[in-house]
Amino acid sequence: MDDPADVPGRVVAVIGTPGHAVDAVSAALTGGGATLWHHGDPGVPDAVVDLTLTEPFDPGRANAADEALVRTLTVLRHCYQDWAAETDTRRLAYLAVTYLDGRCGYSGHRVHQPLGGIWAGLAKTLHRELPVVSAKVVDLPDPGHPGLAGIVAAELYRDGPAEIGYRDGIREVLLPRAEPAPAPAFALDGDDTVLVCGGGTGIGFELARTLARRGCRVAVTGRAARPEGAEHWLRLDPVAFEQYRHDLIRDAAGTRGLRETRRRIGKLQNLRELDANLRAVDAEGLPLRYRPCDLTDPAQAAALIDELGTGLTGIVYLAGVDRPARLPSKTDTDFLAGVAVKTTGFLRLIEVLRDRKPALKFFCNSGSLTGRLGGMVGELDYAAANEALARLGLWARRETGIEVFTVCWPLWRGLSVSTNVDAALKYMPAMDPAEGFGNWCTELTAPHHGGEVVYLGPIAGGMDVTKAGQFPLDPALPGFGAAHPKVFHRGTPAHWKPGERLRSRIRFDTHTTPAAADFHVDGSPALPVSLLLETALRTCHWLVPDPPHELTDVEVHPAALRLVDGAIELDRVTTVRDGTVEIVIRNGDGPAVANLTVHTGERPATAAPAFPATAANPVLPAPSMVRWKGAVIPRAQWQRHACGTVTAPLPHCPPSDLWTAEPAPEHLLPVAALENILRMAYAGYAAGPLRIERIAVHPEHSHPTRLLGTPSGETWYAVDHSSRVALVLRRGDHRPDPRSAAWPS
């Protein structure tokens, strides 16, 4: 087992049921140099090791996790204010240990405690509210695993994926895999009855209506009885109901009853939607029936299944509620209730089915990406509930023989239960309902071997600096092209304050960056300026939503970019200030290696230059302290025209020539164009910094084929084959006129 790196000097809380596991983990951490923190001690810990729920799973005890979960919430609330204010990405850690099967429930072996999924969902969402916390979950086959203490000590501060399993001495991580939906194994028709649990409103009802329109008989359940029709609030039109809602809130404002009033209004809104939905299907004559049923009540669950009888062939389980609020504003009771809505009804239903053994063709859990990948701010409980449901599905699949599978959905346009759609859309685009229901009907009739399916939109928006190091990127994932360069150039974060500041350590060497040996300063290999600016430009994506379009006041010291033993490490500080992004790069504790300002948002129009049609003569740059070998980034062959303009065709240089990563990240800057422009614009360079007044970037025209420099040598262009501008560079210091002897022909 690895040594407990980064543990010395840390203050760590180890929480769990007192006993051998707590004692063993505590001893391993103190042996590695950590100090233990106990609830009631002054201050807050730097890290929390959460040993969660260790007892074997009993499906009859749906609330078995409550005590352990309240223990977790108590410690996290105590840490919350201090951890939320922290910017040092190396200080804070949260590690939850779960006990499914050592492979997060995917081994096919017996699952010890599937309610560990509660902590998996919580851990993957924690960084949304506490941005610099490194949170992860480690799954073991059972609490008596002999390597538990050593594994915890080694994993606590280790970088890497957020979900890790240990089984049979092997460390494994969960990886996404792109896979098309399989062909249907059967068809649904009028002989099939599908039970949609929790489908009276929203996505659930629309799925039920879709199935009914395809000819199935559909039974829909919800906890509330259908309104009788004479209720005052039901007969109000939307405008009048909004006024009624406003009056209720006004009357309760400033009282202890305001919270309950808001909940009552929410129930009335759901009942109005339920009534409207049922009236619509009655008018359409669809084979859809609504049955009030509290599935958390074993007797009601049994009565429902008995009523449906042998005609029941499929079940879709959709129960769930999402009421976003940050952890300090969410009571234990609310948190536990949010989890129970998902888990308790599922367990009661599974127990009834286990006894009666109906001939089900499918049992589909409706999950969420909040569980699989982590939710947004305020969704700790919702993420915990969804991940618990997915893990319970894996348990039930093995233990009951029922073909349970979970489909994890993103936000649905106009239908999702999220109360903050605008915030959710920043993470990932919403799914089109027509597409979603088509996919869902396909999944219901397809064979499922793994037990969990995920529908994923472009992934870049849902990542932040902390999450990026924990989510394995696969080239087949949607949005990989946008996410990969962003993560590739992230570096190793040291300080992070979302929307304000990011400090990272970045490293370049000749093994990973072949072009680093292609540029020389005073005869020594050095990092090319264009690559330094590319990685600087990419860091803006972590701080501002709009794409960068211009760099100004660029100052770079090439002499400070020389490699030592084939490598260079730099500190990059990116700060948002007054609507722009300021970047300072240093090599150690010395003066800045580079300074620049990046502008984002709308881009001013740039006119394409006119290329001369006259004959030209070859021209070479004058000798200087910097030199380009041209082995990796091809050197353009410049020509000087009678009018004084210099031009060159640009040789092709793909990203795979510049980086050894597979795949190589695409560029925002046209690196080869910029490097060849710098070679000419700073011909005769002897010492001191390179100063560039402005670099305008047009990434949509990122494949330039021609270069041009104006007669004064002050302004340079790169354009594509259609003369669309990809880059404009304006020098920031005076240089000799290129028509003078300083540029010999």
ZADREN-932539 format. One record per residue (C-alpha): chain; x, z, y. Coordinates in steps of 0.1 Angstrom, whole numbers, plus 5000, padded with zeros to 4 digits. Layout:
 unit    x    z    y
    A    X    Z    Y
...
# end
This chain:
 unit    x    z    y
    A 5000 5000 5000
    A 5012 4992 5035
    A 5025 5020 5058
    A 4999 5034 5083
    A 5013 5013 5112
    A 5003 5024 5148
    A 4989 5057 5135
    A 5017 5080 5148
    A 5006 5098 5180
    A 4969 5087 5176
    A 4941 5112 5177
    A 4917 5104 5149
    A 4883 5117 5138
    A 4875 5115 5101
    A 4837 5119 5096
    A 4818 5121 5064
    A 4804 5145 5038
    A 4830 5173 5034
    A 4849 5168 5002
    A 4878 5151 4985
    A 4875 5118 5004
    A 4876 5134 5038
    A 4905 5156 5028
    A 4925 5128 5013
    A 4920 5105 5043
    A 4928 5133 5067
    A 4960 5141 5048
    A 4971 5104 5048
    A 4966 5101 5085
    A 4983 5133 5094
    A 5011 5124 5071
    A 5015 5092 5090
    A 5018 5111 5123
    A 4982 5112 5135
    A 4964 5143 5149
    A 4930 5151 5137
    A 4900 5155 5160
    A 4869 5175 5151
    A 4836 5175 5168
    A 4837 5203 5194
    A 4874 5197 5201
    A 4882 5188 5237
    A 4886 5152 5247
    A 4878 5122 5226
    A 4896 5106 5196
    A 4914 5073 5198
    A 4900 5063 5165
    A 4871 5071 5142
    A 4873 5068 5104
    A 4837 5068 5092
    A 4833 5075 5055
    A 4795 5068 5058
    A 4771 5073 5029
    A 4788 5081 4996
    A 4759 5090 4973
    A 4747 5065 4947
    A 4718 5044 4958
    A 4683 5056 4950
    A 4657 5030 4960
    A 4630 5057 4962
    A 4649 5074 4990
    A 4647 5048 5018
    A 4658 5074 5044
    A 4689 5085 5024
    A 4712 5072 5051
    A 4696 5090 5080
    A 4719 5121 5080
    A 4751 5101 5077
    A 4739 5076 5104
    A 4730 5104 5128
    A 4765 5118 5123
    A 4780 5084 5132
    A 4758 5081 5163
    A 4767 5116 5175
    A 4804 5109 5175
    A 4800 5074 5190
    A 4779 5088 5219
    A 4805 5114 5225
    A 4832 5087 5227
    A 4811 5062 5246
    A 4819 5069 5282
    A 4857 5071 5276
    A 4858 5041 5253
    A 4836 5020 5275
    A 4861 5025 5304
    A 4892 5017 5284
    A 4910 4984 5289
    A 4940 4990 5265
    A 4932 4968 5235
    A 4957 4987 5213
    A 4943 5022 5217
    A 4908 5023 5202
    A 4897 5017 5166
    A 4866 5023 5145
    A 4867 5018 5107
    A 4837 5023 5085
    A 4841 5025 5047
    A 4812 5012 5026
    A 4808 5014 4989
    A 4790 4983 4976
    A 4812 4967 4950
    A 4846 4962 4967
    A 4835 4926 4977
    A 4808 4935 5003
    A 4781 4930 4976
    A 4792 4895 4965
    A 4810 4903 4932
    A 4780 4902 4910
    A 4789 4937 4897
    A 4768 4968 4902
    A 4763 4978 4938
    A 4769 5015 4944
    A 4753 5019 4978
    A 4738 4989 4996
    A 4727 5009 5026
    A 4764 5007 5036
    A 4752 4975 5052
    A 4739 4996 5081
    A 4775 5004 5091
    A 4787 4969 5086
    A 4762 4956 5111
    A 4770 4984 5135
    A 4807 4979 5133
    A 4805 4941 5139
    A 4784 4948 5171
    A 4803 4977 5185
    A 4826 4956 5206
    A 4797 4943 5226
    A 4792 4977 5242
    A 4827 4989 5239
    A 4848 4957 5245
    A 4883 4969 5235
    A 4874 4988 5203
    A 4889 4972 5172
    A 4860 4978 5148
    A 4859 4968 5111
    A 4844 4976 5078
    A 4863 4981 5045
    A 4843 4979 5013
    A 4853 4997 4981
    A 4836 4998 4947
    A 4828 5035 4950
    A 4838 5067 4969
    A 4861 5077 4941
    A 4884 5047 4945
    A 4919 5061 4940
    A 4934 5040 4968
    A 4908 5050 4995
    A 4931 5072 5016
    A 4960 5047 5016
    A 4937 5018 5024
    A 4921 5035 5053
    A 4955 5045 5068
    A 4968 5009 5064
    A 4937 4992 5077
    A 4928 5014 5107
    A 4949 4996 5133
    A 4957 4964 5114
    A 4947 4931 5131
    A 4926 4906 5113
    A 4891 4901 5099
    A 4863 4925 5105
    A 4851 4926 5069
    A 4875 4935 5041
    A 4870 4943 5005
    A 4893 4959 4979
    A 4886 4954 4942
    A 4909 4955 4912
    A 4939 4959 4934
    A 4931 4927 4954
    A 4924 4926 4992
    A 4898 4900 5001
    A 4879 4890 5032
    A 4846 4872 5038
    A 4850 4836 5049
    A 4823 4812 5062
    A 4818 4780 5042
    A 4799 4750 5054
    A 4774 4738 5028
    A 4745 4714 5030
    A 4711 4726 5018
    A 4707 4718 4981
    A 4679 4695 4968
    A 4646 4712 4962
    A 4641 4727 4927
    A 4603 4727 4929
    A 4574 4718 4952
    A 4548 4741 4968
    A 4512 4730 4966
    A 4476 4744 4965
    A 4483 4764 4933
    A 4509 4785 4951
    A 4502 4816 4972
    A 4529 4827 4995
    A 4530 4862 5010
    A 4545 4863 5045
    A 4552 4900 5053
    A 4552 4908 5090
    A 4540 4874 5100
    A 4511 4880 5123
    A 4530 4869 5154
    A 4561 4850 5165
    A 4583 4832 5140
    A 4565 4847 5110
    A 4531 4833 5119
    A 4545 4799 5127
    A 4562 4797 5093
    A 4529 4808 5077
    A 4510 4781 5095
    A 4536 4755 5085
    A 4532 4765 5049
    A 4494 4764 5051
    A 4495 4730 5066
    A 4516 4718 5037
    A 4489 4729 5013
    A 4499 4764 5002
    A 4476 4794 5002
    A 4491 4819 5026
    A 4486 4856 5030
    A 4500 4872 5061
    A 4505 4909 5066
    A 4510 4932 5096
    A 4506 4969 5102
    A 4477 4965 5127
    A 4441 4956 5120
    A 4428 4924 5136
    A 4410 4932 5168
    A 4372 4933 5165
    A 4368 4909 5194
    A 4349 4931 5219
    A 4379 4950 5233
    A 4382 4949 5271
    A 4419 4940 5271
    A 4413 4913 5245
    A 4388 4894 5266
    A 4410 4893 5297
    A 4426 4860 5306
    A 4464 4859 5310
    A 4464 4865 5347
    A 4439 4894 5345
    A 4458 4909 5316
    A 4490 4908 5336
    A 4473 4928 5364
    A 4459 4952 5338
    A 4495 4957 5325
    A 4508 4962 5360
    A 4481 4988 5367
    A 4489 5008 5336
    A 4526 5009 5344
    A 4519 5018 5380
    A 4497 5048 5370
    A 4523 5060 5345
    A 4553 5056 5368
    A 4572 5088 5374
    A 4556 5105 5344
    A 4568 5114 5309
    A 4541 5090 5296
    A 4558 5059 5310
    A 4577 5051 5279
    A 4546 5055 5257
    A 4526 5034 5281
    A 4552 5006 5278
    A 4549 5008 5240
    A 4511 5007 5241
    A 4512 4976 5263
    A 4536 4960 5238
    A 4511 4967 5210
    A 4483 4952 5230
    A 4503 4921 5237
    A 4510 4917 5200
    A 4473 4922 5191
    A 4463 4896 5217
    A 4488 4872 5201
    A 4476 4880 5166
    A 4439 4874 5175
    A 4448 4841 5192
    A 4468 4830 5162
    A 4440 4838 5137
    A 4414 4821 5158
    A 4436 4790 5159
    A 4440 4788 5121
    A 4402 4795 5116
    A 4394 4766 5138
    A 4419 4744 5120
    A 4405 4755 5086
    A 4438 4764 5071
    A 4441 4784 5039
    A 4456 4814 5056
    A 4444 4850 5054
    A 4455 4881 5073
    A 4457 4914 5055
    A 4466 4947 5074
    A 4492 4965 5053
    A 4518 4991 5059
    A 4544 4981 5034
    A 4563 5014 5038
    A 4533 5030 5020
    A 4538 5025 4983
    A 4501 5026 4976
    A 4493 4999 5002
    A 4521 4977 4990
    A 4509 4980 4954
    A 4473 4973 4964
    A 4483 4942 4982
    A 4503 4927 4953
    A 4475 4935 4929
    A 4450 4918 4952
    A 4471 4886 4953
    A 4474 4887 4915
    A 4491 4861 4893
    A 4487 4834 4919
    A 4515 4849 4940
    A 4545 4826 4937
    A 4566 4833 4968
    A 4574 4860 4993
    A 4589 4858 5028
    A 4599 4892 5042
    A 4601 4892 5081
    A 4596 4928 5092
    A 4617 4938 5122
    A 4617 4949 5158
    A 4644 4944 5185
    A 4643 4967 5215
    A 4678 4963 5232
    A 4692 4994 5249
    A 4728 5007 5250
    A 4736 5035 5226
    A 4734 5064 5251
    A 4699 5053 5261
    A 4687 5050 5225
    A 4676 5082 5207
    A 4684 5089 5170
    A 4647 5086 5163
    A 4645 5051 5178
    A 4677 5040 5161
    A 4666 5052 5127
    A 4631 5037 5132
    A 4647 5003 5140
    A 4666 5004 5108
    A 4637 5016 5087
    A 4614 4988 5098
    A 4636 4964 5080
    A 4647 4984 5050
    A 4619 5007 5039
    A 4591 4981 5035
    A 4616 4959 5016
    A 4624 4986 4991
    A 4587 4996 4986
    A 4578 4960 4980
    A 4607 4955 4955
    A 4597 4985 4935
    A 4561 4972 4932
    A 4573 4938 4921
    A 4597 4954 4897
    A 4568 4971 4879
    A 4544 4942 4880
    A 4569 4913 4874
    A 4549 4884 4890
    A 4562 4849 4884
    A 4579 4845 4917
    A 4595 4812 4926
    A 4613 4828 4955
    A 4618 4860 4976
    A 4633 4852 5010
    A 4644 4878 5035
    A 4644 4866 5071
    A 4677 4879 5084
    A 4696 4874 5116
    A 4730 4864 5129
    A 4731 4898 5146
    A 4737 4912 5111
    A 4761 4886 5098
    A 4782 4882 5129
    A 4772 4911 5151
    A 4745 4913 5178
    A 4746 4914 5216
    A 4746 4944 5240
    A 4720 4969 5230
    A 4715 4956 5195
    A 4735 4981 5174
    A 4704 4992 5155
    A 4690 4957 5151
    A 4723 4944 5138
    A 4726 4974 5114
    A 4690 4968 5102
    A 4696 4931 5095
    A 4729 4936 5077
    A 4714 4964 5056
    A 4685 4941 5046
    A 4710 4914 5035
    A 4730 4939 5014
    A 4698 4953 4999
    A 4689 4917 4990
    A 4722 4914 4971
    A 4715 4947 4953
    A 4679 4937 4944
    A 4690 4902 4932
    A 4713 4918 4906
    A 4693 4949 4896
    A 4657 4935 4894
    A 4662 4899 4883
    A 4641 4888 4913
    A 4658 4858 4930
    A 4661 4875 4964
    A 4681 4856 4991
    A 4685 4861 5028
    A 4685 4835 5055
    A 4703 4846 5087
    A 4688 4828 5117
    A 4700 4824 5153
    A 4677 4827 5183
    A 4646 4805 5180
    A 4635 4787 5211
    A 4603 4803 5224
    A 4597 4824 5192
    A 4625 4850 5187
    A 4618 4887 5188
    A 4647 4892 5213
    A 4634 4907 5246
    A 4664 4893 5265
    A 4665 4856 5257
    A 4686 4847 5287
    A 4714 4870 5276
    A 4711 4858 5240
    A 4715 4822 5250
    A 4750 4830 5263
    A 4761 4837 5228
    A 4746 4806 5211
    A 4720 4779 5218
    A 4685 4785 5205
    A 4673 4767 5174
    A 4645 4741 5178
    A 4614 4754 5160
    A 4606 4721 5144
    A 4641 4719 5130
    A 4641 4755 5120
    A 4608 4754 5100
    A 4619 4722 5083
    A 4651 4740 5072
    A 4632 4771 5061
    A 4608 4752 5039
    A 4638 4734 5023
    A 4655 4768 5017
    A 4623 4782 5001
    A 4623 4755 4974
    A 4660 4752 4968
    A 4681 4771 4943
    A 4704 4799 4958
    A 4734 4811 4939
    A 4751 4833 4966
    A 4722 4853 4979
    A 4728 4846 5016
    A 4725 4815 5038
    A 4734 4813 5075
    A 4722 4788 5101
    A 4748 4787 5129
    A 4750 4770 5162
    A 4782 4763 5182
    A 4803 4794 5178
    A 4825 4795 5209
    A 4800 4812 5233
    A 4795 4841 5209
    A 4831 4851 5208
    A 4849 4875 5231
    A 4886 4885 5232
    A 4882 4913 5206
    A 4859 4893 5182
    A 4882 4863 5182
    A 4908 4879 5161
    A 4883 4891 5135
    A 4862 4860 5129
    A 4877 4834 5105
    A 4874 4800 5120
    A 4868 4770 5097
    A 4870 4734 5109
    A 4836 4727 5094
    A 4819 4753 5116
    A 4797 4739 5145
    A 4816 4741 5178
    A 4850 4746 5161
    A 4865 4720 5185
    A 4856 4742 5215
    A 4864 4775 5199
    A 4897 4767 5182
    A 4918 4760 5213
    A 4903 4791 5231
    A 4914 4813 5202
    A 4947 4796 5196
    A 4959 4802 5232
    A 4944 4837 5234
    A 4977 4854 5225
    A 4979 4890 5215
    A 4956 4909 5240
    A 4971 4941 5256
    A 4945 4948 5283
    A 4910 4935 5286
    A 4882 4940 5311
    A 4854 4914 5305
    A 4848 4891 5334
    A 4877 4906 5354
    A 4911 4907 5337
    A 4930 4898 5306
    A 4966 4906 5298
    A 4981 4890 5267
    A 5014 4885 5250
    A 5021 4849 5241
    A 5048 4835 5219
    A 5063 4800 5215
    A 5090 4790 5190
    A 5104 4757 5177
    A 5087 4762 5143
    A 5052 4764 5157
    A 5058 4744 5189
    A 5082 4714 5182
    A 5081 4703 5218
    A 5099 4735 5228
    A 5131 4718 5216
    A 5123 4686 5235
    A 5128 4700 5270
    A 5162 4714 5282
    A 5173 4734 5312
    A 5210 4734 5318
    A 5215 4721 5283
    A 5194 4749 5266
    A 5160 4743 5249
    A 5131 4756 5271
    A 5094 4757 5270
    A 5079 4725 5286
    A 5061 4733 5318
    A 5030 4713 5307
    A 5026 4736 5276
    A 5029 4767 5298
    A 5002 4754 5321
    A 4979 4744 5292
    A 4980 4779 5277
    A 4974 4794 5311
    A 4944 4771 5317
    A 4929 4780 5283
    A 4929 4817 5291
    A 4903 4811 5318
    A 4876 4805 5291
    A 4877 4842 5282
    A 4868 4853 5318
    A 4846 4828 5335
    A 4818 4806 5320
    A 4825 4774 5340
    A 4853 4751 5329
    A 4884 4748 5350
    A 4889 4717 5371
    A 4919 4724 5394
    A 4952 4743 5396
    A 4966 4750 5430
    A 4997 4768 5444
    A 5015 4763 5411
    A 5051 4777 5411
    A 5072 4776 5379
    A 5108 4786 5373
    A 5121 4764 5345
    A 5153 4783 5341
    A 5133 4814 5330
    A 5116 4793 5302
    A 5148 4789 5282
    A 5144 4799 5245
    A 5164 4827 5229
    A 5171 4820 5192
    A 5145 4793 5193
    A 5117 4814 5208
    A 5103 4829 5239
    A 5077 4856 5245
    A 5058 4859 5278
    A 5033 4883 5293
    A 5003 4865 5309
    A 4980 4883 5332
    A 4948 4865 5342
    A 4926 4880 5369
    A 4893 4869 5384
    A 4894 4873 5422
    A 4872 4859 5450
    A 4857 4832 5428
    A 4890 4819 5415
    A 4913 4828 5386
    A 4948 4839 5394
    A 4974 4838 5366
    A 5009 4854 5367
    A 5033 4849 5338
    A 5064 4870 5333
    A 5093 4870 5309
    A 5099 4907 5304
    A 5101 4930 5334
    A 5117 4905 5357
    A 5102 4883 5384
    A 5073 4860 5377
    A 5081 4829 5356
    A 5049 4812 5369
    A 5021 4817 5394
    A 4990 4796 5398
    A 4954 4797 5409
    A 4927 4780 5388
    A 4894 4768 5403
    A 4863 4765 5381
    A 4828 4752 5386
    A 4819 4720 5403
    A 4847 4695 5407
    A 4851 4673 5438
    A 4851 4636 5432
    A 4885 4619 5427
    A 4889 4582 5435
    A 4910 4562 5410
    A 4942 4547 5424
    A 4948 4510 5428
    A 4976 4497 5405
    A 4998 4470 5421
    A 4998 4436 5405
    A 5032 4426 5417
    A 5064 4423 5397
    A 5083 4455 5390
    A 5118 4467 5382
    A 5127 4495 5358
    A 5135 4528 5374
    A 5150 4560 5360
    A 5149 4595 5374
    A 5181 4609 5389
    A 5202 4635 5370
    A 5190 4671 5373
    A 5193 4705 5357
    A 5162 4697 5335
    A 5162 4670 5309
    A 5136 4655 5285
    A 5149 4643 5252
    A 5117 4623 5244
    A 5119 4630 5206
    A 5084 4648 5206
    A 5068 4639 5239
    A 5076 4602 5243
    A 5093 4592 5276
    A 5073 4567 5297
    A 5092 4536 5309
    A 5087 4536 5346
    A 5087 4505 5368
    A 5091 4503 5406
    A 5070 4478 5425
    A 5078 4461 5457
    A 5053 4482 5476
    A 5072 4513 5465
    A 5046 4525 5439
    A 5059 4535 5405
    A 5039 4530 5373
    A 5042 4534 5336
    A 5022 4528 5304
    A 5018 4562 5287
    A 5029 4563 5250
    A 5004 4581 5227
    A 5012 4617 5219
    A 4986 4635 5197
    A 4983 4673 5197
    A 4996 4673 5161
    A 5030 4663 5175
    A 5031 4693 5198
    A 5018 4721 5176
    A 5022 4727 5138
    A 4989 4745 5136
    A 4964 4729 5112
    A 4944 4715 5129
    A 4963 4713 5162
    A 4943 4724 5192
    A 4930 4698 5216
    A 4942 4699 5252
    A 4925 4705 5286
    A 4956 4690 5303
    A 4969 4656 5292
    A 5002 4672 5282
    A 5022 4640 5277
    A 5010 4625 5310
    A 5018 4657 5329
    A 5053 4660 5314
    A 5062 4624 5322
    A 5049 4628 5358
    A 5070 4660 5362
    A 5100 4641 5349
    A 5096 4616 5378
    A 5081 4637 5405
    A 5110 4662 5403
    A 5138 4638 5398
    A 5170 4652 5412
    A 5158 4688 5407
    A 5188 4711 5409
    A 5176 4747 5411
    A 5148 4770 5421
    A 5111 4768 5413
    A 5090 4737 5408
    A 5062 4739 5434
    A 5030 4719 5428
    A 5004 4720 5455
    A 4975 4708 5433
    A 4967 4695 5398
    A 4932 4682 5394
    A 4920 4680 5358
    A 4892 4658 5343
    A 4890 4668 5306
    A 4863 4643 5299
    A 4889 4616 5305
    A 4916 4634 5285
    A 4932 4603 5270
    A 4951 4586 5298
    A 4970 4554 5291
    A 4986 4547 5325
    A 5006 4566 5351
    A 5011 4560 5388
    A 5031 4575 5416
    A 5025 4568 5453
    A 5054 4554 5474
    A 5060 4588 5490
    A 5064 4604 5456
    A 5039 4631 5467
    A 5008 4622 5447
    A 5007 4612 5410
    A 4979 4600 5388
    A 4971 4596 5351
    A 4941 4573 5343
    A 4925 4561 5311
    A 4920 4525 5300
    A 4888 4522 5322
    A 4908 4535 5353
    A 4890 4569 5352
    A 4911 4597 5365
    A 4923 4622 5339
    A 4948 4640 5361
    A 4960 4641 5397
    A 4992 4660 5408
    A 5003 4666 5443
    A 5038 4680 5448
    A 5042 4711 5468
    A 5077 4706 5482
    A 5096 4678 5499
    A 5116 4655 5477
    A 5136 4623 5486
    A 5116 4591 5489
    A 5117 4574 5454
    A 5128 4542 5471
    A 5161 4559 5481
    A 5193 4560 5462
    A 5182 4593 5446
    A 5162 4571 5422
    A 5185 4544 5410
    A 5170 4513 5395
# end
